[in-house]
Amino acid sequence: MTTSRRHYREAAAVLRAALPPKGKRQPTRTKTVHEIADGLASMFAQDNRRFRCSTFMDAIFEDSP
């Protein structure tokens, strides 16, 4: 099964929601979300060679503390 932009957006939204609220520092939680996001980005990149991992990660962590 190939993934589409919709899958990327949904995955980013779920991971963004898992981040701690703004103003709260929870390094362990942020690190866990980062590790999951990194794994998903790698899988998406294997499935679609035009996928940009950095764009995916930026979409998740753009406003993180």
C-alpha positions as a LaTeX table, in Angstrom:
\begin{tabular}{lrrr}
\hline
Residue & $x$ (\AA) & $y$ (\AA) & $z$ (\AA) \\
\hline
Met1 & 0.00 & 0.00 & 0.00 \\
Thr2 & 1.34 & 3.40 & $-0.86$ \\
Thr3 & 0.80 & 6.34 & 1.40 \\
Ser4 & $-0.69$ & 9.60 & 0.26 \\
Arg5 & $-0.49$ & 13.18 & 1.43 \\
Arg6 & $-3.61$ & 12.56 & 3.46 \\
His7 & $-1.78$ & 9.85 & 5.41 \\
Tyr8 & 1.15 & 12.18 & 6.05 \\
Arg9 & $-1.15$ & 14.96 & 7.26 \\
Glu10 & $-3.10$ & 12.62 & 9.53 \\
Ala11 & 0.07 & 11.17 & 11.04 \\
Ala12 & 1.46 & 14.67 & 11.63 \\
Ala13 & $-1.81$ & 15.78 & 13.27 \\
Val14 & $-1.83$ & 12.80 & 15.63 \\
Leu15 & 1.80 & 13.36 & 16.64 \\
Arg16 & 1.24 & 17.10 & 17.04 \\
Ala17 & $-1.66$ & 16.35 & 19.39 \\
Ala18 & 0.58 & 14.04 & 21.43 \\
Leu19 & 3.06 & 16.83 & 22.16 \\
Pro20 & 2.85 & 18.52 & 25.55 \\
Pro21 & 0.77 & 21.71 & 25.72 \\
Lys22 & 2.52 & 25.00 & 24.99 \\
Gly23 & 4.31 & 26.38 & 27.99 \\
Lys24 & 4.80 & 22.95 & 29.57 \\
Arg25 & 8.15 & 21.27 & 29.31 \\
Gln26 & 7.99 & 17.50 & 29.24 \\
Pro27 & 11.27 & 16.38 & 27.68 \\
Thr28 & 10.56 & 12.65 & 27.91 \\
Arg29 & 7.21 & 12.99 & 26.16 \\
Thr30 & 8.67 & 15.25 & 23.47 \\
Lys31 & 11.55 & 12.82 & 22.92 \\
Thr32 & 9.14 & 9.90 & 22.55 \\
Val33 & 7.04 & 11.78 & 19.99 \\
His34 & 10.23 & 12.74 & 18.15 \\
Glu35 & 11.38 & 9.10 & 17.99 \\
Ile36 & 8.00 & 7.95 & 16.67 \\
Ala37 & 7.94 & 10.78 & 14.12 \\
Asp38 & 11.44 & 9.88 & 12.98 \\
Gly39 & 10.43 & 6.26 & 12.47 \\
Leu40 & 7.31 & 7.21 & 10.53 \\
Ala41 & 9.29 & 9.64 & 8.38 \\
Ser42 & 11.73 & 6.85 & 7.51 \\
Met43 & 8.88 & 4.52 & 6.57 \\
Phe44 & 7.20 & 7.18 & 4.46 \\
Ala45 & 10.52 & 7.94 & 2.73 \\
Gln46 & 10.98 & 4.26 & 1.84 \\
Asp47 & 7.50 & 4.17 & 0.37 \\
Asn48 & 7.80 & 7.44 & $-1.56$ \\
Arg49 & 11.24 & 8.55 & $-2.70$ \\
Arg50 & 9.99 & 12.14 & $-3.16$ \\
Phe51 & 8.91 & 12.36 & 0.49 \\
Arg52 & 10.86 & 14.96 & 2.48 \\
Cys53 & 11.49 & 13.91 & 6.07 \\
Ser54 & 12.47 & 17.43 & 7.12 \\
Thr55 & 9.15 & 18.88 & 5.94 \\
Phe56 & 7.25 & 16.20 & 7.86 \\
Met57 & 9.24 & 16.84 & 11.05 \\
Asp58 & 8.80 & 20.62 & 10.68 \\
Ala59 & 5.05 & 20.17 & 10.35 \\
Ile60 & 4.95 & 18.36 & 13.69 \\
Phe61 & 7.41 & 20.41 & 15.72 \\
Glu62 & 6.85 & 23.90 & 14.26 \\
Asp63 & 5.43 & 25.35 & 17.48 \\
Ser64 & 6.86 & 22.99 & 20.08 \\
Pro65 & 8.53 & 24.44 & 23.17 \\
\hline
\end{tabular}
